[in-house]
């Protein structure tokens, strides 16, 4: 994956989404607060799924797959993001299971040359009534498959 490709927001796998960093994302030192990265990742992933018919509105979730919980969130910070502006979030799926999915992600500078942080996020789809794991729908599997790394999609 070249730096030019990231600047154009195209990658060999997954998706790159630009997100805004706002003043309230910053800590007292003027860098993105460590606890905000999970929210920033949501800001990146949500438009991808929304554009493909999986969204929340005043009627609730458009698909039952939106009822899921984060099982694990792990992140390694490489460099601080200083101040407001735009950064890129490259995200993909490392694994899609029957009831779970494992995202990989990277926070990048606008030119793609600097990786601020990278990590993994595991989610589990839950049955709304029992709160037990339940299988993804075919619609969610179709969207999720588009995010799989090539070696995982085979």
C-alpha positions as CSV (number, residue, x, y, z in Angstrom):
1,X,0.0,0.0,0.0
2,X,1.6,3.3,-1.1
3,X,1.4,6.6,0.6
4,X,-0.2,8.0,-2.5
5,X,-2.9,5.4,-2.4
6,X,-3.7,6.5,1.2
7,X,-3.8,10.1,0.2
8,X,-6.4,9.1,-2.4
9,X,-8.1,7.0,0.3
10,X,-7.9,3.8,-1.6
11,X,-6.2,0.7,-0.1
12,X,-5.6,-2.9,-1.1
13,X,-8.1,-4.1,1.6
14,X,-10.5,-2.7,4.0
15,X,-11.5,1.0,3.9
16,X,-10.0,4.4,4.7
17,X,-12.4,7.0,6.2
18,X,-11.4,10.6,7.0
19,X,-12.6,11.7,10.4
20,X,-12.5,15.1,12.1
21,X,-10.7,15.6,15.4
22,X,-12.5,18.2,17.5
23,X,-11.4,20.3,20.5
24,X,-13.3,18.1,22.9
25,X,-11.3,15.1,21.7
26,X,-8.1,16.7,23.1
27,X,-6.6,16.5,26.6
28,X,-5.1,19.3,28.5
29,X,-1.8,18.9,26.5
30,X,-3.6,19.5,23.2
31,X,-3.3,15.9,22.0
32,X,-6.1,13.4,21.4
33,X,-7.0,11.8,24.7
34,X,-6.3,8.1,24.8
35,X,-9.9,7.2,25.7
36,X,-11.2,9.0,22.6
37,X,-9.7,6.6,20.1
38,X,-12.6,4.1,20.6
39,X,-15.1,6.9,19.8
40,X,-13.0,8.0,16.8
41,X,-13.0,4.5,15.4
42,X,-16.8,4.4,15.7
43,X,-16.9,7.7,13.7
44,X,-14.9,6.0,11.0
45,X,-16.8,2.7,10.9
46,X,-20.3,4.0,11.2
47,X,-20.5,5.8,7.8
48,X,-19.2,2.7,6.0
49,X,-22.0,0.6,7.3
50,X,-24.6,3.3,7.0
51,X,-23.9,3.8,3.3
52,X,-24.6,0.0,3.0
53,X,-28.0,0.0,4.7
54,X,-27.0,-0.7,8.3
55,X,-27.8,2.3,10.4
56,X,-29.7,3.7,13.4
57,X,-32.4,6.3,13.1
58,X,-35.5,7.4,15.0
59,X,-37.1,4.0,14.3
60,X,-34.1,2.1,15.8
61,X,-31.7,-0.2,14.0
62,X,-32.2,-0.8,10.4
63,X,-30.8,-4.3,10.8
64,X,-30.6,-6.7,13.8
65,X,-26.9,-7.0,13.4
66,X,-26.4,-3.5,14.8
67,X,-27.2,-5.0,18.2
68,X,-23.7,-6.1,19.1
69,X,-21.2,-5.5,21.8
70,X,-17.5,-4.8,21.9
71,X,-15.8,-7.8,23.4
72,X,-12.2,-6.5,23.3
73,X,-10.5,-3.3,22.3
74,X,-6.7,-3.2,22.1
75,X,-4.6,-0.3,20.9
76,X,-0.9,0.6,20.6
77,X,-0.1,4.3,20.5
78,X,2.9,5.3,18.3
79,X,2.7,9.1,18.1
80,X,0.3,11.6,19.5
81,X,-2.3,13.3,17.3
82,X,-1.8,17.0,18.1
83,X,-4.7,19.5,17.8
84,X,-7.8,19.4,15.7
85,X,-8.2,18.7,12.0
86,X,-8.6,15.6,9.9
87,X,-6.9,12.2,10.2
88,X,-7.5,8.9,8.3
89,X,-8.7,5.7,9.8
90,X,-7.9,2.6,7.8
91,X,-10.0,-0.3,9.1
92,X,-10.6,-3.9,7.9
93,X,-11.8,-7.3,9.2
94,X,-9.1,-9.8,10.1
95,X,-11.8,-12.4,10.8
96,X,-15.5,-12.9,10.4
97,X,-16.9,-15.7,12.5
98,X,-20.5,-17.0,12.9
99,X,-21.3,-14.5,15.7
100,X,-18.3,-12.3,16.0
101,X,-15.9,-10.2,13.9
102,X,-12.4,-9.0,14.5
103,X,-11.5,-5.5,13.2
104,X,-8.0,-4.3,12.6
105,X,-7.4,-0.5,12.4
106,X,-4.8,2.2,12.0
107,X,-5.0,6.0,12.6
108,X,-3.0,7.7,10.0
109,X,-1.9,11.2,9.0
110,X,-3.7,12.7,6.0
111,X,-0.8,11.8,3.7
112,X,-0.6,8.3,5.1
113,X,3.0,8.6,6.2
114,X,2.5,8.6,9.9
115,X,0.8,5.9,11.9
116,X,-0.4,7.4,15.1
117,X,-2.0,4.2,16.6
118,X,-3.1,0.8,15.6
119,X,-5.1,-2.0,17.1
120,X,-7.8,-4.6,17.2
121,X,-11.5,-4.5,18.1
122,X,-13.6,-7.7,18.5
123,X,-17.4,-7.5,18.4
124,X,-20.1,-10.1,19.1
125,X,-23.6,-9.9,17.7
126,X,-26.2,-10.4,20.4
127,X,-29.8,-11.6,20.4
128,X,-31.8,-8.7,21.7
129,X,-34.0,-10.8,23.9
130,X,-31.5,-13.2,25.4
131,X,-28.3,-11.2,25.1
132,X,-26.6,-14.3,23.9
133,X,-24.4,-14.5,20.8
134,X,-26.3,-15.1,17.6
135,X,-25.4,-15.4,13.9
136,X,-24.9,-12.5,11.6
137,X,-27.5,-12.0,8.9
138,X,-26.7,-12.5,5.2
139,X,-26.8,-8.8,4.7
140,X,-24.2,-8.1,7.4
141,X,-22.0,-11.0,6.0
142,X,-22.1,-9.4,2.6
143,X,-21.0,-6.0,3.8
144,X,-18.4,-7.6,6.2
145,X,-16.9,-9.7,3.5
146,X,-16.0,-6.5,1.6
147,X,-13.8,-5.5,4.5
148,X,-11.9,-8.8,4.9
149,X,-8.2,-8.9,4.2
150,X,-7.6,-10.9,1.0
151,X,-6.0,-13.9,2.8
152,X,-9.0,-14.0,5.2
153,X,-11.6,-13.8,2.4
154,X,-10.2,-16.9,0.6
